[in-house]
Amino acid sequence: MDQVQQGDVLFQRVKQPTEKQTGENKSGVLAYGEVTGHTHKIVGGKALVTTTERPDVQYLRVLMGPVEVAHEEHGTVTLDEGLWRTSRVFEFDDEEELRVVID
């Protein structure tokens, strides 16, 4: 599978990054829920997460897979070895304005 969604976070398998990478995320937390405080967090496997110049995009390189990403409400997703672009999901509101989905 090349695309998986877990609540307000989208995982897309990519061949290479399209955003400039700026650092490393060592916490394993890929996103925080604005309302609940729940997290999308790596709980199993070995992966390297890099941040980018965009605050809503990170890259997850699964080194020894698969890797599990857990969330308290959405259940666990499993990602195979490779490079995954993680980003927030956007939606249109009633006034047709683009906004980030709030989890």
C-alpha positions as CSV (number, residue, x, y, z in Angstrom):
1,M,0.0,0.0,0.0
2,D,1.4,3.4,-1.0
3,Q,-0.9,5.6,1.0
4,V,-2.4,5.3,4.5
5,Q,-4.5,7.7,6.6
6,Q,-4.6,7.7,10.4
7,G,-7.1,10.4,11.5
8,D,-5.7,13.7,10.5
9,V,-2.3,12.4,9.3
10,L,-1.6,11.1,5.8
11,F,1.3,8.7,5.1
12,Q,2.5,8.5,1.4
13,R,5.3,6.3,0.2
14,V,7.7,8.4,-1.9
15,K,11.0,7.7,-3.7
16,Q,12.7,10.9,-2.4
17,P,11.8,14.0,-0.4
18,T,10.3,17.0,-2.1
19,E,10.8,19.4,0.8
20,K,14.1,20.5,2.3
21,Q,14.9,18.5,5.4
22,T,15.9,20.6,8.3
23,G,16.6,18.3,11.3
24,E,15.7,15.1,13.1
25,N,12.7,14.3,15.2
26,K,13.9,11.9,17.9
27,S,10.7,11.9,20.0
28,G,8.9,9.5,17.7
29,V,5.8,11.7,17.9
30,L,4.6,12.5,14.3
31,A,1.7,14.8,15.3
32,Y,-0.3,16.0,18.3
33,G,-4.1,16.2,18.5
34,E,-5.1,19.9,19.0
35,V,-8.3,19.0,20.9
36,T,-7.5,15.7,22.7
37,G,-3.7,15.9,23.1
38,H,-3.5,12.4,21.7
39,T,-0.4,11.6,19.6
40,H,0.5,9.8,16.4
41,K,3.6,8.0,17.6
42,I,6.0,5.3,16.4
43,V,5.7,2.4,18.8
44,G,7.4,-0.5,17.1
45,G,10.2,-1.0,14.6
46,K,13.2,1.1,13.6
47,A,12.8,4.4,11.8
48,L,14.4,7.8,11.3
49,V,12.1,10.8,11.2
50,T,13.3,14.1,9.7
51,T,11.6,17.5,9.9
52,T,11.3,19.9,7.0
53,E,10.9,23.6,6.4
54,R,7.1,23.0,6.5
55,P,5.8,22.4,10.0
56,D,3.1,20.0,8.7
57,V,5.4,17.7,6.8
58,Q,8.0,15.2,8.0
59,Y,9.7,12.2,6.4
60,L,9.7,8.8,8.0
61,R,12.4,6.4,6.8
62,V,11.5,2.9,7.9
63,L,14.9,1.2,8.2
64,M,13.9,-2.2,9.6
65,G,10.2,-2.8,9.1
66,P,7.5,-2.9,9.5
67,V,7.0,0.1,11.8
68,E,3.8,0.7,13.8
69,V,2.3,4.1,14.4
70,A,-0.2,4.2,17.2
71,H,-3.0,6.7,18.1
72,E,-5.4,6.4,21.1
73,E,-8.6,6.8,18.9
74,H,-7.6,5.7,15.4
75,G,-5.9,2.5,16.1
76,T,-2.5,1.4,14.8
77,V,-1.2,1.6,11.2
78,T,1.7,-0.5,9.9
79,L,4.2,0.9,7.4
80,D,6.6,-1.2,5.5
81,E,10.3,-0.4,4.9
82,G,11.0,2.6,2.7
83,L,10.5,6.4,2.7
84,W,7.1,7.8,3.8
85,R,6.1,11.5,3.6
86,T,3.8,12.3,6.6
87,S,1.6,15.4,6.4
88,R,-1.6,16.8,7.9
89,V,-4.9,16.2,6.1
90,F,-6.7,19.3,4.8
91,E,-10.4,19.9,4.2
92,F,-12.6,22.7,3.0
93,D,-14.9,24.4,5.6
94,D,-18.5,25.7,4.9
95,E,-17.1,28.9,3.3
96,E,-14.8,26.9,1.0
97,E,-11.7,27.9,2.9
98,L,-8.9,25.3,3.1
99,R,-8.0,24.3,6.7
100,V,-6.1,21.5,8.5
101,V,-8.3,18.7,9.9
102,I,-8.5,19.0,13.7
103,D,-8.1,15.7,15.5
